[in-house]
């Protein structure tokens, strides 16, 4: 009996040790991938200064991080897939990244980043795509964008939107929608927008390590992309999740 107990104990210890070694090896591999996929971009800030911006896909901690001098933007819902990054011009970087969805659900977001007064600015942060297929039910929403203009006074984004829903069980809910919209550039807040809207008596919840709630009262830039609407409040982008509550995108 004593030998059997010792054998079981040794087996458990071995299994835990093997698991720990495997986890360490995985973290080491992810750290190497992070170093490999980290990119540095030479950007001209909106106020005309040459700035270096680093985009760091932290696969170990599942965080997408952008840094500039001493400023950092961190995205905590990053899913460990290499982001798709493109310089739209000397001032704007487009960063598209995958987000953890669910069973048969694909999600991705697009962030347009610029720099002003040595600070990173999320000029746009929206849903890039969502798709779902269960056989009888299908959904596909995605956008594509083109930047036009040569300076802060005439920048525009042309955004193409496609939204498709198919339901065999409830065919009356099926539809196919395609459209194009043009977003202007707000020179004071340095963000793209569709309209400006008064919003009162709402609360906005951030996605920081410790969520905070702020009261929303005022006039804000709004992006409308088909069925998706985004509000730029206190240097962050939000969407309405309930009647009077907003959540950071």
C-alpha positions, 0 to 999 in steps of 0.5 A: 500500500505504501509503495502504491501511494509513493508511485501515485505521488511520483506520477502526480509530481511528474505530470505537474512537472511536465505540464510546467515545462510545457507551459514554460516552453510555450511562453518562451516560443510566444515571447520569441514570436512577439519579438519577431512580429514587433514592428517600428514605424517612422511616423510624422505627427499631426504637428509635423514632428518625426516620431517612432511608433512601435506595435507590439503583439504580446502573445504571452499576455494577449495584449496588443500594445502601441508605444510612442516615446512615453505614451502607450495604448494597450488593447486587452482583448487581443487574440494571439494572431499576428495583426495586419498593419499598414501605413495609410500615409506618413501620419496614419497607421491602420492596425487590424487585429483578431478578437476572441469570438466564440463557437463558429464566430469570427471577430476582428477590429480596426484601429487607425493610429496617429500622433499629436504632441507626442501622444498616441491618438486613436483616430478610429477604432471600430469593428472590422468584421464579424462572421458566423455560420451554423448552417441554417444561420449565417452572418457576415459584416465587414468593412474596408477603408481608403484614406484621402486627403493631403493634410489635417484640413482635408483628410477623409476616410471612405468606408465600404460596408457590407452586412449580410444575414441569412436565416433558414428558420426565420427568413423574414430576418434575412437581408443583404446591405452594402453602402459607402460612407465618408468620414470627415476629420476633426482637427481639434480631437484628431479623429474621424467622424460621421456626425457630432451628437449631443449625448446626456445622462449616459455612463461609459465603462472603460476596459482597463485592468480595473474598469472605471465608469464615467458620466457622459454629458456633452457633444461628441464625434460619432462614427456610423457604419451601417448597424454599428455606431461609435462615440468618441468620449474622453479620448476613447471609443465606445458603443452603446450596450444598454439604454444608457450604458456604453462600453469601450470598443 
